[in-house]
Amino acid sequence: MKSRLAGIGLFISFLFVGFLSMPVESIATQNAKDSTIVGLGMALPNVPDVSKDKKFHVYEIDKDGVTYVQINNLDRAVVAAVAMTSSGYFTLPIGYLASAKVILPNAKQYGVVQPYDVAAPLAAGDGQCPCSGHVVYTGLNGTIVVVTDRNGNVIQVVVLPPAAATVDP
């Protein structure tokens, strides 16, 4: 009788462990799928090109209240990517342009950006100007301007909050 009870106990233990491991693995797999932003970082994401300038490709991917905007050059190389929400912005580690060259709105100035705040990043071309500014994206959370040097090379990406985005492409 003792060995029969031990066998039943062992069976119940295996059954219990099996049930516990299945849902945990399924939940982990589902969470990984839910956090993936399909298309981000790709040369040709499976979303429409929303660029406002024919010299660039811009892709907008919305997920969980965040708008991800990816900028590609005409060769489809990823230049930079920015995440935008109604309460803030951040750069993503995607693209050949260093994140230090992506200028984001100062949180303290959000909604109260003065014209000189917007012009300062555009003028800081490290001696590579004359420069050109290309409005490539306009959305609910702001506008993105790509700054190129005289040879057409991207030197900066500037994100403007909605209050500062008075440029009409």
C-alpha positions as CSV (number, residue, x, y, z in Angstrom):
1,M,0.0,0.0,0.0
2,K,2.8,2.3,0.9
3,S,4.5,1.9,-2.6
4,R,1.2,2.4,-4.3
5,L,0.7,5.7,-2.5
6,A,4.2,6.8,-3.3
7,G,3.6,6.0,-7.0
8,I,0.4,8.0,-7.0
9,G,2.2,10.9,-5.3
10,L,5.0,10.7,-7.8
11,F,2.4,10.7,-10.7
12,I,0.6,13.7,-9.2
13,S,4.0,15.5,-8.8
14,F,4.9,15.0,-12.5
15,L,1.4,16.0,-13.6
16,F,1.6,19.2,-11.4
17,V,5.0,20.1,-12.7
18,G,4.0,19.5,-16.3
19,F,0.9,21.7,-16.0
20,L,3.0,24.5,-14.4
21,S,5.7,24.4,-17.0
22,M,3.3,24.5,-20.0
23,P,1.5,27.8,-19.2
24,V,4.7,29.6,-18.1
25,E,6.4,28.7,-21.4
26,S,3.3,29.7,-23.4
27,I,3.0,33.0,-21.5
28,A,6.7,33.8,-22.1
29,T,6.4,33.0,-25.8
30,Q,3.2,35.2,-26.0
31,N,4.9,38.1,-24.2
32,A,7.9,37.9,-26.6
33,K,5.5,38.0,-29.6
34,D,3.5,40.9,-28.1
35,S,6.7,43.0,-27.5
36,T,8.0,42.6,-31.1
37,I,7.5,45.6,-33.4
38,V,7.2,43.9,-36.7
39,G,9.1,45.8,-39.5
40,L,11.1,48.1,-37.3
41,G,14.7,48.2,-38.4
42,M,14.0,46.6,-41.8
43,A,15.0,48.1,-45.1
44,L,11.5,47.7,-46.4
45,P,8.9,47.3,-43.6
46,N,5.5,46.0,-44.6
47,V,3.8,49.3,-43.9
48,P,3.1,52.3,-46.2
49,D,5.8,54.9,-46.9
50,V,4.5,58.1,-45.3
51,S,7.4,60.3,-46.2
52,K,6.6,63.9,-47.0
53,D,9.9,64.3,-49.0
54,K,10.8,62.2,-52.0
55,K,14.4,62.0,-50.9
56,F,13.6,59.7,-48.0
57,H,11.4,56.8,-47.0
58,V,9.5,57.1,-43.7
59,Y,7.6,54.3,-42.0
60,E,5.2,54.8,-39.2
61,I,4.4,51.8,-36.9
62,D,1.9,52.3,-34.1
63,K,1.9,49.9,-31.1
64,D,0.5,50.2,-27.6
65,G,0.1,54.0,-27.7
66,V,3.6,54.6,-29.1
67,T,4.3,55.8,-32.6
68,Y,7.6,54.4,-34.0
69,V,8.9,56.4,-36.9
70,Q,11.8,55.0,-39.0
71,I,13.6,57.0,-41.6
72,N,15.4,55.3,-44.5
73,N,17.5,56.9,-47.3
74,L,16.7,56.2,-50.9
75,D,19.0,53.1,-50.8
76,R,16.7,51.8,-48.1
77,A,19.4,52.0,-45.4
78,V,17.9,52.8,-42.0
79,V,19.1,56.3,-41.0
80,A,17.4,56.6,-37.6
81,A,14.3,55.7,-35.7
82,V,12.3,57.7,-33.1
83,A,9.5,56.7,-30.7
84,M,6.9,59.3,-30.1
85,T,4.1,59.6,-27.6
86,S,1.9,62.5,-26.4
87,S,4.2,62.7,-23.3
88,G,7.7,62.3,-24.7
89,Y,10.2,61.1,-27.3
90,F,13.2,58.8,-27.4
91,T,15.6,57.6,-30.0
92,L,16.0,53.9,-30.8
93,P,19.3,52.1,-31.4
94,I,18.5,51.6,-35.0
95,G,20.2,53.1,-38.1
96,Y,23.5,54.5,-39.1
97,L,23.0,58.0,-37.7
98,A,24.4,58.2,-34.1
99,S,21.7,58.9,-31.6
100,A,23.7,62.0,-30.6
101,K,22.7,63.4,-34.0
102,V,19.0,62.9,-33.3
103,I,17.7,66.1,-31.6
104,L,14.7,65.6,-29.4
105,P,12.5,68.3,-27.8
106,N,13.6,69.3,-24.3
107,A,10.9,68.0,-21.9
108,K,10.9,71.2,-20.0
109,Q,10.1,73.1,-23.2
110,Y,7.5,70.7,-24.5
111,G,4.5,72.8,-25.6
112,V,6.4,76.1,-25.0
113,V,9.1,75.8,-27.6
114,Q,10.4,79.2,-28.8
115,P,11.7,79.7,-32.4
116,Y,15.3,80.0,-31.3
117,D,15.0,76.6,-29.6
118,V,14.0,75.0,-32.9
119,A,16.6,76.9,-35.0
120,A,19.6,76.1,-32.8
121,P,19.9,72.4,-33.7
122,L,19.4,73.2,-37.4
123,A,22.2,75.7,-37.4
124,A,24.7,73.3,-35.6
125,G,26.0,71.7,-38.7
126,D,29.6,71.3,-37.6
127,G,30.8,73.4,-40.5
128,Q,29.0,71.1,-43.0
129,C,26.6,73.8,-44.1
130,P,25.1,75.2,-46.3
131,C,22.5,72.7,-45.1
132,S,19.0,71.7,-46.2
133,G,16.1,70.8,-44.0
134,H,13.6,68.2,-45.2
135,V,10.3,67.8,-43.5
136,V,9.9,64.0,-43.8
137,Y,7.1,63.3,-41.2
138,T,4.2,65.1,-39.6
139,G,2.0,63.3,-37.1
140,L,-0.1,63.9,-34.0
141,N,2.9,63.9,-31.7
142,G,5.2,66.1,-33.8
143,T,7.2,66.7,-37.0
144,I,10.5,65.2,-38.0
145,V,13.0,67.2,-40.1
146,V,16.1,65.6,-41.7
147,V,19.0,68.0,-42.1
148,T,21.5,67.2,-44.9
149,D,24.8,68.8,-45.9
150,R,25.6,70.3,-49.3
151,N,26.3,66.8,-50.6
152,G,23.0,65.4,-49.5
153,N,24.4,63.4,-46.6
154,V,22.3,63.3,-43.4
155,I,23.9,65.2,-40.6
156,Q,21.0,65.5,-38.2
157,V,17.4,64.4,-37.5
158,V,15.4,67.0,-35.5
159,V,12.1,66.1,-33.8
160,L,9.8,69.0,-33.2
161,P,6.8,68.8,-30.8
162,P,3.4,69.7,-32.3
163,A,3.5,73.3,-30.8
164,A,6.7,74.0,-32.6
165,A,5.9,72.4,-35.9
166,T,4.6,75.4,-37.9
167,V,6.4,74.3,-41.1
168,D,3.9,73.5,-43.8
169,P,5.3,70.9,-46.2
